[in-house]
Amino acid sequence: MKNKIRVRFAPSPTGIMHLGNVRAALMNYLFARQKNGTFVLRMEDTDTQRNVVEAEKKIIIHLKWLGLGYDEGPLAGGEYGPYFQTERTQLYAEKLTELAGHNKAYRCFCSKERLDTMRERQRAAGQPPRYDRTCALISEDKIQRKLDAKLPYIWRVKVNEHQILDIKDLAKGTISFEMKNFSDFAITRQDGSFTFIFTNFVDDWLMEISHVIRGEDHLSNTALQAALYDAFMLKLPTFWHLPIICNQNGEKLSKRDFGFTLHDLQNAGFLPQAIVNYLTIIGGSFEKEIQSVHDFAQTFNFEKIPSSSSIKYDLEKLTWINHQWVSKLADHELIASVMPYVHEAHPESVTLNQEKLNELIIAIKPEIKTLVEVKQLLAFYFQDPRFDANLFKSTMGDNAEKILDLIRSELHSVEKPEEFLKELKAKIKASDLKMKEVLSSVRYILAETFSGIGMNDLFKLLEPEKIRKRLQKALN
């Protein structure tokens, strides 16, 4: 293997990208960029029964949306292609022939029924379920008779059960695998196709991958692939097994958890910058938490990586980070990003003067945590608020009637919003009421929220006629 940094993201196009996929792609990308290496995208599409139409295209689109550009792979090309496993079958066949030629793999003719029965007996006896090597002992003549009879078979790799294999992991250091704990494993299926264990190994070998960065759930696969590297007398790559992302209950994040898929977060209005930012810092400690992917490529410390096996997904933290990134957007970027949500929730906005619409969006910018919230945040302009007298009284307590009387006393000047607000503030100062509770009451009447958009913005954005009608309706 040449002395150069080459990493890969190798997703299976079997569904929508989830956060584990995204974090694996991200860490490979950051590592390659910091080390001046090559980031490869490879599609592991051999599981044709589970592949989803168009999923390959969506993976490429998602990587682009996240800002994780790859150097080699589909569309980009490269000297180590093809980058779809279904186009590399001949390479796998050649390596299998080589492995079998060195007597390190054998045909297994055992039926599924026999294997199931064997495992059940082993479990009943308190033994770990593993293959008993029946077919490894078959004579050449018997093998030929089974082949002549066209009996189905798979290929298994002979595991040296007396061997201990060591790998280097960036987070955990040296990990040792006692191969007595692993049985001879399958590298083909009965239909002749190759398993993930074998194709993944062959591709990493032939594509000269120097560092394999993937999830902790691949640790047992790594042991078997280490056995394959040993069988071919190859130098092992360095590994990094990323911790599993769990929910707040400590269970592996799943479809039941909101935000499990990238699709969830996109629809909820999370920015790609925020998602990448959050998945970079999750489970770690960073003096400066808000950074771009470009900045993290320079600052991420790959020499001191936490060795935990799992990390907890915190939607509240992600939302906070998203809020920071929303505030960083230029006004024109924010307007372009939220416009689809505005038009969806408020169809009448389509015909609204664009300058006015822009003004509305910019005014609520400080309140936007996720883009989808713009729907509710702008409802005050497009929908008449509902005044809930009981809620108002429970919120303002004994001062509720005093506050309404004070507001009512200034209704005569409401046609001039600036004058109304100025005189109202003067009367508040002269009363025993608090400025905050009176102004938040006016906000509630006009926008159905006690907090949020500033009063000056509210009076500037709402037409005097709207202000008058809403105040009169509530006060009456």
N, C-alpha and C positions, 0 to 999 in steps of 0.2 A: 504493500500500500504506500502510495506516495505521501510525503510529509506535508499534507495540506488539510485545511479544515473544510469538511463537507458534511452538511446535515440535511435531513429530509423531513418533510411532513408527508405522511403516507395514509391518507384517509380512505375508508371504504365508502363508495357512493351509495350507501344503503338508506339514507334519510337526510334529515336536516342537521346542519352543523350545531352541535351543542357546546357548552362552555368548556368541557374537557378537550374537545377538538381544537377549539379556538386557542386555548392556553398552550397546547402542544405546538401549534403552528407559531404562536407568538414567541415562545421561548427558543424555538429553532431559528426563527428570524433574527431575534436579538443576538443570539450567540454568533450567528454567521456574520452579522453586520459588525459586531464589536471585534471579532477575530479576523476580519477581512477575508471571510470564507465564502462558500457557495451554499445557497439555500435552494434545495431541490423539492419540487412538488411531484409526487408519484401517486398514481391512482391504483389502489389495490382492489381491482374490480373482478376478481375471479369468482366471487360468490354470486353467480348470475341470478340465482333464485331470489336473493334479497336486494339486488341492485334496484335503484329507483330511477325511472326515466328522468333525464335532465339534471339528475343530482350532481353529475360531474361539472356541468356548466355552472350550477349554483355555487359549488364550492369555490370555483375560480372567481365568480362574481363577489362572493362574500370576502374572500381574501383581499380583493381589490378595494372593496368598501372599507375594510378594516385598515387599509394602508400597508398590508403585508405582502409586498411584491416578491415574487420568487425569481430566481436566476435561470433555472432549468426546469423543464416540465412540459405539460401539454400547452400548445400554442407557442411557448417560448422556445421549445426545442432544446438541443444540447447533444454533446458527443456521447453521452451515456444512455441514450434512449434505446428503444421506445419507453415511454413513461406510463404506459398502461400495462398492467400485468397480463391481461388477456392477449397482448401482442408479444409476450416474452416466453410463451410455452416451450418453444424449442430450446431456449437456454436452460430451463428447469430440467427438461428431459436429458440434456447433455450432462448436467451435473449429477442427476440421479444415476445415470449409466456409470459415471466415474466413481460414485460412492459405492455402488453395487460391485463394481469391478475390483475394489479394494476390500471386498467382503465386509463392508461396514453397514450394509442395508440388506434386507431380505424380504421376500414375498410372504405375506400373511393371508392364509385362505380361511381363517376362522370366520364363522357366520356371526351375525349380530346376536343371534339367540345364544350361541355358545359363550360369547363375551359377556352378555348380560348375566347369564347363569353363574359364570365364574366370579364376576364381581359380587353378586349376591352372597355366594358362599364365603368369599373373603371377608365381606363386611360382617357376616354372621359369626365368623371366627375371630373377629376383632382385628383383622388384618387390613392394611391399606389396599384399596382396589388397584391392581396393576396387571399388566399382561404377563402371562406365565411362560412365554417364549416357546410355546409348543411348536410353532412353525419354523423357528430358528434351527430346530433339530431335524427337520425333514431332509431326507436324502435327495440327491439330484434326480434320481429316477422317479421318485414319488412326486417331486415338483413337476417334472415333465408330464407325468400322467395327469396331474390336475390341470395343467395348462392345455393338454390335448382335449380334456373333457370340458374345457372352457369355463372352469370354475372361477368365479370372481375373486379378486384378491386386492390387497393394498400393499404398499411398501412401508416397512418399518425400519427405523435406525437402531442399530445395536448400541445400547448404552453401556459404557464401562462402569459397572456398579462399584468398582473398587477405587474409582477416581474422585478427586475433589477438584472442582473447577472454580477459579477465582475470576471475578470481573471487577473493574474499577468503576465506581459510581461517583459522580461529581458531588452528590450530597451525602452519601452514606460511606464513602471511602471504599475499602475492599469488601466485597460480598462473596462468601464462599458457598458453593453448592455441593453437597454430598450426593453424588449421582446414584447412590444406593436408594435414595428416596424417590427416584424417578424410574419409570418403566420404559421399555422400548416404545418409541412414539411413532405415530403415523405421519408420513410425509406425502401420501397420495390418498385419494378417495377411490372407491370401487369403480367409479366412472372414468378413472384415469387422470382426473384433474388433481392439481397439487394443493396441499394445505397451506394455510397462512404461515405456519412455522417455517416451511421450506422456502416458499416464494419470497418471504420477507428477508430471510437469511441470504438467499442467492442475490437478490437485488441489492441489499446493503453491501455485499461483497463486490459484486461487479460494478456497482456505481461508486465504489471506493468511499463509502460513508465512514467518516472518522469518528463521529459522535452520534449516538442514537439517543434522542431525547423524546421520551414518551411516558405514558401514565404508569403509576405504580401497579395497576392491574395487569401489566405485561411482565411482571417480575418472573413468574413461573415460565413464561414463554422464553425469557432471556436465558434461563438455565438450559433449556433444550437447544436454543440457538447457539449457546456457548459450546455445547457438545458437537454441533455441526462445524463450528469454526475449528474445533480441535480435530475433528475427523478429517478435515481438509488441510490441517496443519497451517492455519491462517492466524494472523495477528488479530486479536479481538479489538473492536472499536471501544471507545470509552462510552459509558452509559450515564444517563441521568433519568431516574424514574420519578416523574413528577407526582406530588401527592394528589390523592383523590379529592375532588371537590365534593363536600358534604353539605347537607342542609343544617339548620340550627339544632336539629335533634341528633346530629352525628351520623345520619344515614346518607348513603351515596345519593347525590343529587339525581333526580329522575324526572320524567315527564310530568309527574304530579306537582312538581315544584315550579312556581312561576320563575321565569328567567333561565330555565334549564337549556332552552334552545336560543340560538341567535335570533331566530324568527320572533320569539316572545319579546325580546328586548328591542328589536327594530320596530315592531308594532306599537310598543309602549313609548317610543320616542326617545330611546337612549342613543346618544351620539357614539359613533365608532371610536372617537378619541377617548371617551370616558370608559368604554368597555375594555379597550386595550390597556388603558391606564390602571384600571381596577385589577385586571387579571395579572398585571405585572407586579403589583404590590401585595396581592392577597397572600396571606401567610408569612409575610416578611415584615421587616422594620426599615422604614425609609425616612431620612431626615426631611427630604423634600418629596411629598407625596404626589403632587400634581406636576406631571412631566409628559411631554410628547413621546411618542415611540422613538423618534429620532434621538431625543435626549437620553432616554433609557438605554438605547443602544450604546451610548457612551458611558453611562454611569452605573449600570447594573453590575453588581459584584458577583461574578461567577466563581470566585475563590471562597466565598463564605455563603453557602446555600443551606438553609434550614433542612434538617434531615427527617422532618415529620412525614408520616405516611398519608396524612389527610389534613385538609384545611376546610374551615367553615365558610360557606358562601353567605355574605351579609348584604342583603338587598338595600338596606338603609345606607350602608357605606357607599355602595355603588351609586345610589341616588344622589348622595352628597357630592360625589366626584362628578357626576353628570351635571349637577347644578353649577359647579365651578367651571366646567367646560362651556356650558351655555353662556355664562357671563363673559367668557373669552371670545365668543363669536362676534364678528363684526355685525353691525345692524343688518346689512344686506344679506349676510349669510343666514342670520336668524330668520329673517323674513322669508327667504326662499325655503328654509327647512320646515317652518311651521305652516306655511300657506295651505298645503294639502289638508292638514287637520282642521284649519279654520273653515275652509270651504266645505269640508265634509260635515262638520257640526252645525255650521251656520250658512246655509245656501244663499241667504240674502247678501252675504259678504261678497259674492261674485260680482254684484252690480254696484258695490260701494266704491266710492272714489278711492283710488289706489293710495293717494297721499294720506287720506284719513285712515285707511286700513294699516298702513305702515306706522302711522303715529300711535295707533292703538296697540300694536304689537310691541313697539319699542317701550311703551309706557309700562307694560307688564313684564318686561324682560327680567327684572330682579326677582320676580316671583316664580319664574319657570324653573322647575326642577327636572321634569321630563317634557319633551315636546308635546306629548299628547295632552298635557295639562292646559295648554293654550285654549282648548275647547271650553273648559269651565271658566278659565280666567277671563275670557272675553265674553262670556255669557251675559255679563252685566250690561253690555252695550246692545246686544241683539235681542235680549229677552227681558220682559218686564219682571223685576224681582217680586218674590212673594214675601209679604210681611207677616211673620208668625208672631202674634202678640204674646203668646205664652212663652216662646223662646226668648223674646226680647225682655220680658219681665223677669224671667229666671236668670238671665245674664246680667241685667242691670240692677236687679234687686229693688230696694226701697226707693231708689232714685229714678226708676223708670218713668213715672208720670211727670216728675219735675223736668226730666230731660226732654220729653215730648213737648211739654208746655214751652220750654225755652226755644226749641226749634220752631214751634208754631208761631211764636212771637215775631219771628224774622221772615215769615213767608212772604210778606209784602215786598221784600227786596230780592226775591228769588230770580226775577227776570234778569238781574245783573249778578251773575254767580260770584264774581270777585268781591262785590260789595256785600253780598249775603254772607259770604264766608268771613269777611273782615269784621262785620258787625256781630256775627255770631260768636266769634272768638272774644270780642270785647265784652259781650254779655257773660260769657263763661267765666272770664277773669273776675267779673264783678259779682259772681254768684259763689255758692259753696260747692259747686260741682267741679269735677275734674275735667280738664281739657280733653284727655284721652277718651274718657267714657262718652262724652258728648259727640266728639268727632267720629268715633267708631260707631256710634248709633246712627249718625247721618250716613256713614258708609254702608251700614247694614240696610238702611232704607233704600238707598240708591243702587246698591250692588249685591245685596243679600249676603254680605260677608262682613264680619266685624274687624277683620284685618286684611292686609294686602295692599292693593294699589293706593298710592298717596292721594290725599285729599285734593291737592292742587291739580294733579293729573286728572282725577275723577271729574272735577268741575270744569276742567279744560276740554275734556273729551266728550262729555255728555252735553247735548244741546240744552239751552235754558228751558225749553218747553218740556223736555223729558224730565229734567230735574224737578220742575214745578209739579208735573202730574204725579210723579212718584212720591214726592213729599206729601202732597195733598191726599193721595190715596191712602197712605199709611196713617197720617194724622187724623183723617176723618173716620 
